[in-house]
Amino acid sequence: MFNTIRTREAPSSLSRRQKYNSKDVLDELCKVFFKKCYICETKEPLDINVEHFSSHNGDLNKKFDWENLYLSCARCNNIKLQGYNNLLDCCDTNTDVLRAIKHKPPTTPYAKRLEIEPQLVDESTLATAELLNKVYNSDHTDTKMVTAVALRKEVFKQFNIFLELQCEYFDETSLEVEKENAIERMKLLIMPSSKYSAFISWCIIEDTVLYPILEPYIGLSEE
């Protein structure tokens, strides 16, 4: 999961309380969340939803509350449903959701599961880690199992890009300009706008050489 800042004002259509997922709402949420699902970090998912961070349960104030509307893929929204109303809020500037939960990328494209490890023991962190484990590792239905495999493969593809850059940086035969280029590209991978940035950021966090170099850029938005 990644941090972002909801700098956009509430879209005008919400004041009419007719639809909470009008085009202007979707457009603004795409800017806030970098066109990513805020849960699984898939960028530009094929089936995108405007979802309620906290279930509205018929409460119109919560249903049309701009602060309660988030961007998710249909798969994550379906897994979350109404069972998680106490998640870590990635729009909360006082909460470092990235460091609260360790995301360990798969070492092969066909890994059986991804490791999601809460770093804190508060209720919200544990609930968020539980949801993320379901998202990346769900196998309770055949469909969820197939889509989880596909999701893990996509995470691995991004991780593999990082591995290639890491090898280039540590290669003793690399020129200084090649090493600088590798660092600049790693900076892009850990930006919240990049897909699966939490996984790559944790690779950096646990690297004793790269972390001092890239720590200032972890979770840093380009905006």
C-alpha positions in Angstrom: 0.0 0.0 0.0 1.2 3.5 -0.7 0.6 7.0 0.7 -1.0 9.7 -1.3 -2.4 13.2 -0.6 -6.0 14.1 -1.4 -5.3 17.6 -2.7 -8.2 17.7 -5.1 -11.5 19.4 -4.1 -14.7 17.5 -4.1 -16.1 17.1 -7.6 -19.2 19.2 -8.2 -21.4 16.2 -9.1 -21.3 14.9 -5.5 -23.3 17.9 -4.2 -26.3 16.7 -6.3 -26.2 13.3 -4.5 -27.3 11.3 -7.5 -24.2 9.3 -8.3 -21.0 8.9 -6.4 -19.1 7.5 -9.3 -19.7 10.1 -12.0 -17.0 10.8 -14.5 -15.7 13.9 -12.7 -15.3 11.8 -9.5 -13.5 9.1 -11.3 -11.2 11.6 -13.1 -10.3 13.3 -9.8 -9.7 10.0 -8.0 -7.4 8.8 -10.9 -5.3 11.9 -10.2 -5.2 11.4 -6.4 -4.4 7.7 -6.7 -2.2 7.8 -9.8 -4.7 5.6 -11.7 -3.8 2.8 -9.2 -5.9 0.6 -7.1 -5.2 1.8 -3.6 -5.2 -1.8 -2.3 -3.2 -4.0 -4.7 -1.4 -1.1 -6.6 -2.4 -2.4 -10.0 -2.2 0.5 -12.4 -5.0 1.2 -14.8 -6.9 -2.0 -14.0 -9.3 -3.2 -16.6 -12.2 -3.0 -14.3 -12.0 0.1 -12.0 -14.4 1.0 -9.2 -15.1 4.0 -7.1 -15.4 2.5 -3.7 -16.2 3.6 -0.1 -13.3 3.4 2.3 -15.9 3.0 5.1 -19.1 1.3 4.2 -22.0 3.8 3.9 -24.7 1.3 4.8 -27.3 3.7 3.4 -25.9 6.8 5.1 -26.1 9.5 2.3 -23.5 11.7 4.0 -21.0 8.8 3.9 -22.1 7.7 0.4 -21.4 11.0 -1.2 -18.5 12.1 1.1 -15.5 12.9 -1.1 -13.1 11.9 1.7 -14.7 8.4 1.8 -14.3 7.7 -1.9 -11.3 5.7 -3.1 -10.1 4.1 -6.3 -9.9 0.3 -6.5 -10.0 -2.5 -8.9 -13.2 -4.6 -9.0 -11.3 -7.6 -7.6 -10.1 -5.8 -4.5 -13.4 -4.1 -4.0 -15.1 -7.5 -4.2 -12.7 -9.1 -1.6 -13.0 -6.1 0.7 -16.8 -5.7 0.5 -18.1 -4.4 3.8 -15.8 -6.5 6.0 -13.0 -4.0 6.5 -14.0 -0.6 7.9 -10.9 0.0 10.0 -8.1 -0.1 7.4 -5.0 2.1 7.5 -5.8 5.2 5.5 -3.3 5.9 2.7 -4.6 9.5 2.5 -3.8 10.2 6.2 -0.7 12.3 6.2 0.0 11.1 9.8 0.1 7.4 8.9 3.0 5.8 7.1 1.1 3.0 5.5 4.1 1.8 3.5 6.3 1.1 6.5 3.4 -0.2 8.6 3.2 -3.4 6.5 6.2 -5.1 4.9 5.6 -6.2 1.3 7.9 -9.0 0.2 7.9 -9.6 -3.6 7.9 -13.1 -5.1 11.3 -14.6 -6.1 9.7 -16.4 -9.1 6.8 -15.5 -11.4 5.0 -18.6 -10.1 5.5 -18.2 -6.4 2.7 -19.8 -4.3 2.2 -16.6 -2.3 3.5 -13.2 -1.4 4.5 -12.4 2.1 2.7 -9.5 3.8 4.0 -8.8 7.3 2.4 -6.2 9.6 5.1 -4.2 11.4 2.7 -2.9 14.1 0.1 -4.7 16.2 -2.7 -2.1 16.2 -6.1 -3.1 14.9 -6.0 -1.1 11.7 -2.5 -2.5 10.7 -3.5 -6.1 11.4 -6.8 -5.6 9.4 -5.0 -4.1 6.5 -2.4 -6.9 6.4 -5.2 -9.4 6.5 -6.9 -7.8 3.6 -3.7 -7.6 1.6 -2.9 -11.3 2.2 -6.4 -12.1 0.8 -5.8 -9.9 -2.2 -2.4 -11.3 -3.1 -2.9 -14.9 -2.0 -6.6 -15.7 -2.1 -7.5 -19.2 -3.1 -10.9 -19.7 -1.6 -12.5 -19.9 -5.1 -11.1 -21.1 -8.4 -11.6 -17.6 -9.9 -9.8 -15.8 -7.0 -7.0 -18.3 -7.2 -6.4 -17.8 -10.9 -6.5 -14.0 -10.5 -4.2 -14.1 -7.5 -1.6 -16.0 -9.6 -1.9 -13.4 -12.4 -1.5 -10.6 -9.8 1.6 -12.2 -8.3 3.1 -12.6 -11.8 2.6 -8.8 -12.4 4.3 -8.0 -9.1 7.2 -10.2 -10.1 7.6 -8.4 -13.4 8.1 -5.1 -11.6 10.4 -6.8 -9.1 12.5 -8.2 -12.0 13.0 -4.7 -13.4 14.3 -3.7 -10.0 16.7 -6.7 -9.9 18.1 -5.8 -13.3 18.8 -2.2 -12.1 20.2 -3.5 -8.9 22.6 -5.8 -10.8 23.7 -2.9 -13.0 24.4 -0.7 -10.0 26.5 -3.3 -8.2 28.2 -4.7 -11.3 31.9 -3.9 -11.0 32.2 -3.4 -14.8 29.4 -0.7 -14.9 30.4 2.8 -15.8 29.6 5.6 -13.4 27.0 6.9 -15.8 25.3 3.5 -15.9 25.2 3.4 -12.1 23.7 6.9 -12.0 21.1 5.8 -14.5 20.2 2.7 -12.5 19.7 4.9 -9.4 17.5 7.3 -11.3 15.3 4.5 -12.6 15.0 3.0 -9.1 13.7 6.3 -7.9 10.9 6.0 -10.4 10.0 2.5 -9.3 9.6 3.6 -5.6 7.4 6.6 -6.5 3.7 6.1 -5.4 2.8 6.6 -9.1 4.6 3.4 -10.1 2.7 0.1 -9.9 3.5 -2.2 -6.9 5.8 0.5 -5.5 5.4 -0.8 -1.9 7.2 -4.1 -2.9 10.1 -2.3 -4.5 10.3 0.2 -1.6 10.7 -2.6 0.8 13.5 -4.1 -1.3 15.3 -0.7 -0.8 14.5 -0.4 2.9 16.2 -3.7 3.6 19.3 -3.0 1.4 22.1 -1.5 3.5 23.8 0.1 0.5 20.8 1.4 -1.5 18.7 2.6 1.4 21.0 5.5 2.4 20.9 6.6 -1.2 17.2 6.2 -1.9 15.6 6.7 1.5 14.7 10.3 0.8 12.7 9.2 -2.3 10.7 6.4 -0.8 7.0 7.3 -1.0 7.9 10.7 -2.5 5.3 11.9 -5.1 6.4 13.7 -8.2 3.7 16.3 -7.7 
